[in-house]
Amino acid sequence: MTAYLIAQIEVNDPEAYSRYTARTPDVIAQFGGRFVVRGGDPEVLEGSLPGSRVVVVAFENRAAARRFYDSPEYQEILPLRLAASTGVSCIVDGAE
C-alpha cells in the first residue's frame, strides 16, 4: 500500500532551507519516493496549517518511507531543514 510522507512547514531561513531542498530529490529517489506536492500557496478550507509550505512524498509502502526517513543519507541533511524551518511531518498510509 502506498504511504505518504507529509510535511507542513514554515520556512524561517529561505537561504538555509534551499541547501536542504537541493539535496532531498536525490535521497528521496534513492529510496523509491517521488514528490506529489512540493510547494506553497495552499488554499485552506478549514482550520489552520502550521506552515505555508506543504510537501507530500509517495513511497511504495510505510516501510520504504521509514527507510528513507531513518537513512543515514536523510539524517545527514535533516538538520538543515530543522534549523531553517518549523512544522510537522508524518507518514500516512494511502487508500489503496
C-alpha positions in Angstrom: 0.0 0.0 0.0 1.4 3.4 -1.0 2.4 5.5 2.0 2.9 9.3 2.0 5.3 11.4 4.0 3.5 14.7 4.5 5.1 17.8 5.9 3.6 21.2 6.6 6.5 23.7 7.1 7.1 27.3 7.7 10.4 28.3 6.3 12.2 30.8 8.5 15.5 31.0 6.6 15.0 30.5 2.9 18.7 30.5 2.0 19.5 27.8 4.5 16.3 25.9 3.5 17.4 25.9 -0.1 20.6 23.9 0.9 18.2 21.3 2.2 15.9 21.2 -0.8 18.8 21.0 -3.2 19.8 17.6 -1.7 16.4 16.0 -1.0 15.3 14.9 -4.5 18.3 12.5 -5.0 17.8 11.0 -1.5 14.1 10.6 -2.0 14.6 8.9 -5.3 17.2 6.6 -3.9 14.5 5.2 -1.6 11.9 4.9 -4.4 10.0 8.1 -3.4 8.5 10.7 -5.6 7.2 14.2 -4.9 3.4 14.5 -5.2 3.3 18.0 -3.8 6.2 20.3 -3.3 5.3 23.9 -2.7 3.4 26.6 -1.1 0.2 28.6 -1.5 -2.3 26.1 0.0 -5.9 27.2 -0.1 -7.0 26.5 3.5 -10.7 25.5 3.6 -11.0 24.7 7.3 -8.8 25.3 10.4 -5.2 26.5 10.0 -2.0 25.0 8.7 1.2 25.1 10.9 3.1 26.3 7.8 2.8 27.8 4.4 4.7 25.1 2.6 3.2 21.6 2.0 5.2 18.7 0.9 3.8 15.2 0.0 6.2 12.4 -1.0 4.8 9.0 -2.1 6.6 5.8 -1.3 5.8 2.2 -2.2 4.8 1.5 1.4 5.3 2.6 5.0 8.5 0.6 5.4 10.0 2.3 2.4 9.1 5.7 3.8 10.7 4.8 7.2 13.8 3.5 5.4 14.1 6.9 3.7 13.5 8.9 6.9 15.8 6.8 9.1 18.5 6.5 6.5 22.0 8.0 7.2 21.6 9.9 3.9 18.5 11.7 5.0 19.5 12.1 8.7 22.6 13.9 7.4 20.6 16.6 5.7 17.6 16.7 8.1 19.4 19.2 10.5 19.4 21.7 7.6 15.6 21.6 7.5 15.2 21.7 11.2 17.4 24.7 11.5 15.7 26.6 8.7 12.1 25.8 9.3 9.4 24.8 11.8 6.4 22.5 11.2 5.2 18.9 11.4 5.8 15.8 9.4 4.1 12.4 9.4 3.8 9.2 7.4 0.3 8.0 6.5 -1.0 5.0 4.5 -2.8 5.6 1.3 -6.3 4.5 0.5 -5.3 1.7 -1.9 
